Amino acid sequence: MSVTSRARAVTRTGVKVQRRIVIAQALFWPTMILTGAALGTAAVIVVRRRRAPGLPHPDPVPVRPVDTAAG
């Protein structure tokens, strides 16, 4: 293998690595923005469901029937 063909092979490898780095950097911020939007939407949905007045909420203390028979 000649020096020029080795240099070309190294150059090709370098270009491939650089291309992958550029793609990763280009996709980083859109991914972060979409992830943040999804988490924010999920948080809003959870908060709204917890505050919804129409949903029945279970009593924290169970209701026991009162014994009215004096004994």
C-alpha positions as a printed Julia matrix, in Angstrom:
71×3 Matrix{Float64}:
   0.0    0.0    0.0
   1.49   3.3   -1.04
   1.74   6.38   1.11
  -0.87   8.23  -0.95
  -3.44   5.43  -0.69
  -2.89   5.25   3.07
  -3.34   8.99   3.31
  -6.58   8.75   1.32
  -7.86   5.96   3.59
  -7.06   7.98   6.71
  -8.72  11.03   5.18
 -11.85   9.02   4.35
 -12.0    7.69   7.9
 -11.6   11.2    9.29
 -14.37  12.52   7.06
 -16.69   9.71   8.17
 -16.03  10.48  11.83
 -16.54  14.2   11.29
 -19.81  13.53   9.46
 -21.09  11.44  12.38
 -20.11  14.14  14.86
 -21.91  16.81  12.84
 -25.06  14.68  12.62
 -24.99  14.0   16.38
 -24.55  17.71  17.12
 -27.32  18.66  14.71
 -29.75  16.24  16.35
 -28.83  17.08  19.96
 -30.81  20.29  20.5
 -33.98  19.24  18.67
 -33.95  16.06  20.76
 -33.51  18.05  23.97
 -36.31  20.46  23.02
 -38.74  17.66  22.14
 -37.9   15.77  25.33
 -38.46  18.89  27.43
 -41.76  19.59  25.69
 -42.94  16.02  26.28
 -41.97  16.12  29.97
 -43.63  19.52  30.4
 -46.82  18.29  28.76
 -46.87  15.2   30.96
 -46.38  17.35  34.08
 -49.24  19.67  33.09
 -51.54  16.69  32.5
 -50.67  15.17  35.89
 -51.24  18.47  37.72
 -54.56  19.05  35.99
 -55.79  15.56  36.78
 -54.89  15.95  40.44
 -56.78  19.23  40.67
 -59.86  18.09  38.73
 -62.92  18.63  40.99
 -65.21  16.19  39.17
 -63.23  13.07  39.95
 -64.12  11.11  43.09
 -61.31  11.11  45.62
 -61.05   8.23  48.08
 -61.37   9.11  51.76
 -58.07   8.88  53.58
 -59.89   7.46  56.62
 -62.24   4.52  55.99
 -65.81   5.07  57.15
 -66.99   2.54  59.74
 -70.65   2.13  60.56
 -71.59   3.51  63.97
 -73.06   0.97  66.38
 -76.3    2.56  67.64
 -77.43  -0.36  69.79
 -76.74   0.3   73.43
 -75.55  -2.78  75.03
